[in-house]
Amino acid sequence: MHRRGFLASGVAALAAAAGAGGGLLLQSRGARAKESFPVEMSEAEWKKKLTPEEFAVLRRAATERPFSSPLNHNKTAGLYHCAGCDTAVYSSEAKFDSGTGWPSFFEPVSEDAVATRSDYSLIVPRTEVHCATCGGHLGHVFDDGPPPTGKRHCINGVALHFKPGATTAS
């Protein structure tokens, strides 16, 4: 079984165990070291600005259920923006169907749009990808993507807002 299929089936099992009522699977339990970002708000301000699901993913590193985002099947040309601060983070030109149940991209819209850090919330270390502007958790990046980068940015759809049209950030 391929790693992607193994991971997707494991997450699907977690989703089944969580029950149909919950829209989110996992939530990071550890507190992050305080980092500084160009866009910062208090927890109360983030809660007021974001939906409960967006807040859980972007500010608490939760994970949405696989195959639950309408953006997973979106094939329209345009840009995917951070739901927290509206920064363009991914282009439809880099989107591909990974079969994992989350919108996947082989690269961000620019090197400055996202940043990464090590994530030890599960037994196996992963690389978390977050918005470089507001620090919002977007998902994780893996080394099993397609050419030209070989990367798979596995992104929570709830962390993104799609804007049809131009496919490059201005």
Secondary structure, DSSP 8 states (H G I E B T S, - for coil): --HHHHHHHHHHHHHHHH-TT-SB-----S-------SS---HHHHHHHS-HHHHHHHHH---B-TT--GGGG---SEEEEETTT--EEEEGGGEE--SSSS-EESS-SSTTTEEEEEE-SSSS-EEEEEETTT--EEEEEES---TTT--EEEE-GGGEEEEES-SS--
